[in-house]
Amino acid sequence: MADEIILLDFWPSMFGMRVRLALAEKGLKYEYKEEDLRNKSPLLLEMNPVHKKIPVLIHNGKPICESLIIVQYIDEVWHDKSPLLPSDPYQRAQARFWADYVDKKLYELGRKIWSTKGEEQETAKKEFIECLKLLEGELGDKPYFGGEKIGFVDVALVTFSCWFHAYESFGNFSIEAECPKLIAWTKRCMEKESVSSSLEDPHKVHGFVMGMKKKLGIE
Amino acid sequence: MAEEVKLIGMWGSPFSRRVEIALKLKGVQYDYIEDDLTNKSPLLLKSNPVHKKVPVLLHNGKPIAESLVILEYIDETWKANPILPQHPYDRAMARFWAKYIDEKCMLALWNACWCEKKDREKAVEEAKVCLKTLENELKDKKFFGGESIGLVDIAANFIGFWVGVIGEVVGVELLTIDKFPILCKWRDEYLGCSVIKENLPSKEKLGAYFRTRVESASQSK
């Protein structure tokens, strides 16, 4: 029986992009369904009644929610191709730790950068750069966080890179100036078809954020 | 080579106790190191420089931080009494509910107990939504993990024990049998398990700790 895979998503979501990337890495065919988050579909509300959020992966009718949980699920089911988590338990723990770190920090700080002003924005920018520098340190001299190939932490983090242009523009700062090694890593990732086909155009994302700011009445 | 397992923890922390439950469940021998969180030890700061928090597991000198990450590590390293199910879909569900407990429930329950009186009604409603969601997930299972305790049950230790202790101290009863009969039944089964019972702080000591907190909060007003 062929696998039926549906992804409920919202095009600018860096969380949704993680799932797209994992599916691409595994070479999986799936049906992409765009959600209008101001008018959530009955399918989304049925498949994620707890959080009512995207992304949701529906595999043979059964839903999985929360992007990193979905990525781990994909990795476990389709374990023969392009493994994302290492096989060593300690390295797996380190990968989970850093992916969790990205989740805990970057979204909130990024949101503050584009939606606040003055001191609140400055604090957010400073903390954001500190987080990226810490991640740079974790990357070290490796080509990817996963070592020679992209892994779980790469998938968790690289999808934020298409939001960097928006953060830089609305925050009036340069991420590359502060974290050149990390930007070099994002460029290296983008050379892979799975990454470039899963991430959105930074200018499109910028336009989306501009639209959000107007809607929320933020100058 | 003999295995060296150390746990840096704090007696009253539900996160720290989660790790102890898992280690005991698997029959792993370990050295427990109590950390004074008001004066964090050099070992803690070196082992968890990113968050500077307990618990931290040190396995043959290598540190692992974040309780849910530690639980998965323990499950993958010591195979007796598995905490996570075998099937990828069931594993995803277990991770989902453990995350829900960590990110939504614990915060909502904590807020409901400690918020200002004017915000209490709303906070209690939000906490009850979380409890109802868990009640619905439990359905007719003995434990979240099925017949035996699993990842979600271990993650729910705060709900099983701390909520009741704090509730008594601040006068907010959240887990009531009329609204949450299934969850209350789970709590009784849960607290009856020896591996849980033996890895909880003393009710008296925890109650006294939170009473001190209430007193110092009212004195600083």
Interface residues (C-beta under 8 A of the other chain):
Chain A: V50 H59 K62 I64 C65 E66 I69 I70 Q72 Y73 E76 V77 P89 Y90 R92 A93 Q94 R96 F97 D100 Y101 L134
Chain B: V50 H59 K62 I64 A65 E66 L68 V69 I70 E72 Y73 E76 T77 P88 Y89 R91 A92 R95 F96 K99 Y100 T133
